[in-house]
Every structure is written in structure tokens, then in C-alpha cells.
Amino acid sequence: MKYSQALKVYLLLMVVFLIFYPVVASSYGILAFAGAGLLGVMISVHIFFILGIFLKNHTFIDTAWGLSFVIVAHVTFWMQNTHSTIQWIVLAMVTAWGLRLFVHIMLRTVGKAEDPRYQQMRQKMESGKHALLTTYLRIYIAQGFLAWIIAAPIVFINASYQNNDIIFYPIGIA
């Protein structure tokens, strides 16, 4: 299968997932929150991947790091109609921290050459057969997935109020 065909299939699967996810997820509790957070992070990672391809500079994935936490916080927060005070506080704190980190790294990287780490990685990968796919998986998907794992406490806090599961608050705060 050619790369362009694989990309078309992948995009089609993403669209199908986006259409059917809300219907399926409504009955799965915390898994729905986790899945929605992952979906939000992966959409942002894809946007930065496309940006990196066009600019031939993959340093911009670093700016997505802080934004990933903001996305998880907002996606999981707005999945329900009522919110506790703790959820509002966590949302405000994560948003302030994530946006500050996003702006700080963006200002540090705009107008500069690609980070030497990514240059070295790309040079190694470009010698391979599937350089773009390798870049996508090793840099973008890996960072997006790691950000989603680290943001798990945010998901626990935002999912806990839906069923009055106060038991998740200590897990989320830890």
C-alpha cells in the first residue's frame, strides 16, 4: 500500500471515529473521558505534524506539549453539564500553566532553526524507506500519547463528578 493510500484510509478511519465516538462513548463512563482526551490530543498532534511537514521543522511538536494538557482538561471538563469547584480550579490551573508553556516554547522556537535533536533524528530516519511515517510515529504520536498518559489525573478529576465518584479525586490530585 502506498503512503498516500494509507493516509487516506487513516483519515477516513479518523472521520468515522469522530462521527461514532459520542454515540458509543456515552455508556462507558471514565473510558469515554479517557478516549475523548486522547482524541483531542491526537487531533492537535496531527495539526502540528502537518505544520512540521510544511515548515520542514519538527520543533513545533514541543509547543504542542503544554497545549496537550489544556486540550485534555477542556475536552474532559466540557463533557458534562455540571461541575464541582475542584474541577473548575483544576481547569483554570491547567489552562494557565499549559498556555504559558505553549507561549513560552513558541516564542523560543519561532524563527529559529530546527532543534538539533530533531535534525539528527530526521537525518537518521530519512535514510530509511518510510522516513515520514517513522518521524510521525517516533516524534508526534509518542509525544501525544505520553502527554495523554501524564494528563490521566485530569481525566480522573473531570470524570469523577459525573457519577459522584469522589473516590477518583485523590487519584487525580496525586
Number of C-alpha atoms within 10 A of each C-alpha: 6 6 11 9 10 11 13 11 12 12 12 12 12 13 12 11 13 13 11 10 15 13 9 11 16 13 10 10 13 19 14 20 26 24 18 22 27 23 21 22 26 20 15 18 26 16 12 20 23 13 15 18 12 10 12 12 19 25 24 21 23 19 21 27 23 23 24 29 27 26 25 29 28 20 21 25 24 11 16 13 7 10 15 13 8 14 20 13 11 18 22 15 14 22 20 14 15 22 20 14 18 21 14 13 19 17 12 11 17 11 8 10 12 18 14 10 10 15 15 12 14 19 11 11 17 14 9 11 9 11 15 16 13 17 19 18 13 13 20 23 18 14 20 25 16 13 21 26 14 11 22 20 19 28 28 23 27 32 28 21 20 17 9 10 12 14 12 18 19 11 13 18 12 7
